[in-house]
């Protein structure tokens, strides 16, 4: 990635995504904002190759940075550099797996202090809803978090327990009372407890331990809760296409329900996952090829709103715990740096253009968290810009990715197309100076 656009006040390109349309344009930038979008003019060479697109930066609203407390898993410096190298110019940090989790204002302040001066991109924060912290939710909202994550089944870390059905409704009523957003890890605890979960290296056995019904039953609970309380809810990392009829009906009913999916569900299939390959283990799991096709169709239809990484890294010790037993290995896919390229490549294979992919990964995610100044190339928006060159390719070597631990399900993959530059509020990210630390901490607008 070049730092060559650092001092520019204009960026000229033949393929600029503006208002959903790709066209030649000159983007004018001052004080970190886009001040004008004019015609492509002048006889000199373009700032962007003719084979490349100038796109709004990706807004990834589902990233586990893990700092403070588990910085040996990930951290703000490494995560935000990986983000920038992959075209992500804004990310939103999940309230777990840091210690402490972001469940009180005091804990939020500790996280903000840990992030200070270490950000290569702009970062916002989710709060957490856990048993007993209803009284902390509005203070967290007033402190600027963008919404509240909860689990309906065990999260995998003791310090972030799930909500039972009554606690979930209480959280919805509390957050709905001040107009907030609840984002939900939707897997049903009872279904998971009843599913076979014997020690095994076989991916097929792991898949049986996280059945579709765990998602469908939990998503029904989320939809019912939105109907009963009027609160805005967002279904995280949808994996099972069997939940799509429920979500389609909720949309038709006009309920305030949105939903995301992830690159690993759109790129990989269960048939491709090797046994004992914990780098592919995630919850909910990667399912079969037919399921993947249905997720793509749901994105095209608008039943699924957006695509996010759910970057959830861990150490090699955690990923290899159990010696290949997938029940013991830590679950989570590390894909922050390659998610956009992977989705764009698979979309192109399916005849879907990069403008549509950008809509799912930039504008829709920005709108989810109320960042009207992010995720678009428009006058007044932040000058968060990405050059994506279709003449290049993304060859993934996990050891060369910027996130802290060199483990990724994408290791060894090659995708046509490559992010070559990223600007955050008009300033180019320089991978040779990852410590510049001028990324901003973002808060919810009043």
Protein Blocks (a to p, Z undefined) as FASTA:
>chain_A
ZZklmmpcbdcdfbdceehiacddddddeehiafbdcddedjbdcfbdfkbccddddddf
bdcehpghilmmpcfklmmmmmmmnopabdcddfbfcdcddfbfklmmmmmmmmgopafb
dcdddddddehilmmmmmmmmnopabdcddfbdehiaklccddfklmmmmmmmmmmnopa
cddddddfklmmmpccbdcfbfklmmmmmcfklmmmmmmmmmmmmmmnopacddehifbl
klmmmmmmmmmnopacdddddfklmmmcfklpcghilklgccdddddfklmmmmmmmmmn
omambdcfkiacddfklmmgoihpaklpccdddfklmmmmmmmmmmmmnopafklmmmmm
mmmmmmmnopakgoiacehiacddcdddfkbccdddfklpmbfblcdfkgoiacehidfb
dceehiacdfklmmnopaccddddZZ
